[in-house]
């Protein structure tokens, strides 16, 4: 099954950056990342997402960017 997620920064306050991830059928979830530690904090799963598989993909992509020293305004996950 192919997966595509749009990932967008929604806000930045102090050490916390908030992201929204959106599926191709417009289901949305949200999470934060700590700019200092890289810790990911789930805020909301996308509708119908019971096993966190979409959240984990979006979080993995942002963690990869974090390790490269960036927290982009937008990115995506495609598989």
C-alpha positions as CSV (number, residue, x, y, z in Angstrom):
1,X,0.0,0.0,0.0
2,X,1.4,3.4,-1.0
3,X,1.6,6.1,1.6
4,X,1.9,9.8,1.0
5,X,1.9,12.4,3.8
6,X,2.2,16.2,3.5
7,X,4.0,17.5,6.6
8,X,3.7,21.2,7.5
9,X,5.1,23.3,10.4
10,X,2.2,25.1,12.1
11,X,3.9,27.0,14.8
12,X,7.1,27.5,16.8
13,X,7.3,28.6,20.4
14,X,10.5,28.5,22.4
15,X,11.9,25.0,22.2
16,X,8.8,23.4,20.6
17,X,7.9,23.2,16.9
18,X,4.4,21.9,16.0
19,X,3.7,19.9,12.9
20,X,0.6,18.8,11.1
21,X,0.6,15.7,8.8
22,X,-2.1,15.2,6.2
23,X,-3.1,12.2,4.1
24,X,-4.2,12.4,0.5
25,X,-7.8,12.1,1.7
26,X,-7.3,15.1,4.0
27,X,-7.2,13.2,7.4
28,X,-4.9,15.2,9.7
29,X,-2.8,14.4,12.8
30,X,-0.5,16.6,14.8
31,X,2.7,16.4,16.9
32,X,5.4,18.5,18.4
33,X,9.2,18.2,18.4
34,X,11.5,19.6,21.0
35,X,14.2,21.6,19.2
36,X,16.8,20.8,21.8
37,X,16.3,17.1,22.4
38,X,14.5,15.9,19.3
39,X,11.7,14.4,21.5
40,X,8.5,13.8,19.6
41,X,5.2,14.4,21.4
42,X,2.0,13.1,19.8
43,X,-0.9,15.6,20.0
44,X,-3.5,14.0,17.8
45,X,-3.7,11.0,15.5
46,X,-5.3,11.3,12.0
47,X,-9.0,10.2,11.9
48,X,-9.2,6.4,11.7
49,X,-5.6,5.9,12.6
50,X,-5.6,3.3,15.3
51,X,-2.0,1.9,15.1
52,X,0.0,5.2,14.8
53,X,1.4,4.0,11.5
54,X,0.9,7.4,9.8
55,X,2.1,9.3,12.8
56,X,5.3,7.2,13.1
57,X,6.1,7.9,9.4
58,X,5.7,11.6,9.8
59,X,7.6,11.7,13.0
60,X,10.4,9.7,11.4
61,X,10.7,12.1,8.6
62,X,10.9,15.2,10.9
63,X,13.4,13.3,13.2
64,X,15.6,12.7,10.1
65,X,15.5,16.4,9.3
66,X,16.3,17.3,13.0
67,X,19.4,15.0,12.9
68,X,20.5,16.9,9.7
69,X,20.2,20.2,11.7
70,X,16.9,21.5,10.2
71,X,13.2,21.7,11.0
72,X,11.6,22.5,7.6
73,X,8.5,24.5,6.9
74,X,7.2,21.7,4.7
75,X,8.3,18.2,3.8
76,X,6.6,14.9,2.9
77,X,6.7,11.1,3.4
78,X,6.3,8.9,0.4
79,X,6.6,5.1,0.2
